[in-house]
Amino acid sequence: MIGEQKTQSIDYLLGGLLPLFSVVFLVVFTYATNAEILTLSSIWGILGVLSVIAVLVYILWALLLKKKPYQSALAAFLFMILFLIYGGVYNLLVKADFVPIRHYNLLVLVIVLGRYLGWAVSKISMEISKKLWVLLISLAGILVLFNLARIIPVEIQKRSQLSHAVITQTTPGEVDTSGKPDIYWLVFDEFAGFDVMRDYCHYPEIDKFIQDLENLGFQVVENSHASSYYTLHQIATRLNYEPLPSDLNEVEYYKYITENKVMNELKSRGYTSVVLDEAGSAELGFQAKPPMNADIHLEDYVESTDASSSMVFGSFGLLVARQTMLAPLTVYYNFENEGIAKHRDTIYFVSDELANLDLPEPKFVYSHLLFPHMPFMFTENGTYLESPYHHDWDYYLGQYKFSVKIILRTVRSILDESDPQNPPIIILQSDHGARSLGNNGSGQGGLENYDKEYRTSIMFALYAPNCPEMPLRDGIDPINTFPLVFNCLFDMDIPYQQEYR
């Protein structure tokens, strides 16, 4: 009797592995697909939540199907499959638009289907159900191992790059730094070019923004296009002023950004490198991106006004949750609250405090804000939007208009604090234009009838009063950004080039 109970206990423990493996596979597969931009620490929250759900579902079936551990395992496994694919099925049905689909009716239908499938497998004999269990857990195990094999080389490559991303403090030494101007490179992610604003968004006030910049002393470049609409590719090409393939994976671009020609050249001339890089943000950017080899990282200077933490899953957990029956919750609860608060405070830090920092001079300041990039959290007047609208492209234009105000506040504050006898160089750019790539599955699509050419149309304006002969022209490729500056400031002879799209 005791031996029989022990055997049955082991069977129940083994049976519970099958629904757990379904959860592990989804998390590991999703991570493997995005491994270049994530860190392993991002998986544990969502993996823990889904594992608890899988165990509870298995226990419920075990209570309903008494003394049938493997039938209970199969029933729980089938229900978890429905649970884990729910979000994808919902999105497909909404897109197909055959009949009106709402979560409240689809959820009931899926739960009833799961109950029916569980009842059906309960009729299978113990012997056959155990064989099916062996087959399914073997397949699940193979799939998990396959995806682990995809992850391991990427993790090794990331760790190798991170070990080389040593933050070093440089000192001018014997280098003469007198009279060298500060250089600000201010990148506003996904800021559409002026032609897009006129032709597609029908926003003629963009010409007022251009006039404001010109009145401040900027040279404004029209019709400048990036060679791709991929952030890392564009930052890497401009920081190294050389063409790079646009189809490398993220990890390959990291090394070109972490150590780059621009910052190495400026360090050799006594510049202090100062970086605020939201593209490396764990919440909104490329989480796995190693820090740039800079003297000062301004992320440490940004103090969030929202001290509370509501990062339940993080951005990766949110990605996984949207594929499951947790998808309805992601509409009403903002899992990214802490990241949103930090993003907001970083934007205001750049516009209001960047110019006032007491930093060694001369300095090279690289600020990359994921703005007006989604999340679309601002109206044109700067009031906040609720989280359900953060991925809705209908709100891009409002945030764009507010970003214009932020840009003007930023450059005016820099100019107000600068030495008129040694004015700075200020480069305003976007990495790419508005891409209109959808919304990561939250239900709203991109911009309608949006030409692909618009995706590469960028903002390009340059303040360099000490370089009146700089050969800026409309349509110039942004790969020439730093050759233009270096050739003027340091009498270098870097050839200009045109990347072809």
Number of C-alpha atoms within 10 A of each C-alpha: 6 7 8 9 10 11 12 15 14 12 17 20 14 16 26 24 17 28 27 24 22 24 26 20 20 22 23 22 19 17 25 19 13 15 23 22 20 22 18 12 8 18 20 14 16 21 20 14 15 25 18 14 17 25 17 14 20 28 18 13 24 22 12 14 17 10 15 21 28 31 30 30 32 27 26 30 28 21 25 25 16 18 22 23 15 23 23 16 15 21 17 11 16 15 11 10 10 8 8 9 14 12 14 9 10 15 16 11 12 16 14 13 15 21 16 14 16 23 17 12 17 22 10 16 12 15 11 12 21 19 11 16 21 16 12 17 19 14 13 20 17 13 19 20 14 15 20 16 12 17 20 13 12 16 18 11 13 25 14 11 18 18 9 14 18 15 14 10 12 14 13 14 10 8 12 10 14 9 11 18 22 20 22 21 19 21 23 24 24 30 28 27 26 25 21 22 19 14 11 14 12 11 15 13 12 18 14 10 17 19 14 13 20 15 10 14 14 21 21 18 19 19 19 23 28 29 23 22 23 18 17 23 26 22 23 23 24 24 21 21 22 15 17 17 10 16 11 11 13 19 20 16 22 26 19 19 24 22 20 18 17 17 23 16 12 17 21 14 18 21 27 25 26 22 21 25 19 22 20 19 19 19 21 20 16 20 21 22 26 21 18 26 22 25 19 20 18 19 15 8 14 17 12 17 10 13 10 10 12 14 18 16 21 21 21 24 23 20 20 22 23 23 20 22 21 17 22 17 12 18 15 11 12 18 21 22 19 20 21 21 16 20 23 17 17 24 21 16 19 24 20 17 16 21 19 13 10 7 13 13 16 21 21 25 23 21 20 23 22 25 24 25 22 21 24 25 26 25 18 17 12 15 10 14 15 11 20 18 19 21 23 21 22 16 19 28 19 18 27 23 20 19 23 17 16 19 19 16 15 21 24 17 18 21 16 11 13 16 12 9 8 13 20 23 22 21 22 20 24 31 31 29 27 29 22 18 11 15 16 12 15 20 15 15 16 17 17 9 7 14 12 12 14 22 24 25 30 32 28 27 22 22 23 22 16 14 14 11 9 14 10 16 13 11 15 21 21 27 25 22 20 20 21 20 19 16 15 18 15 10 9 12 11 13 10 16 15 14 17 10 10
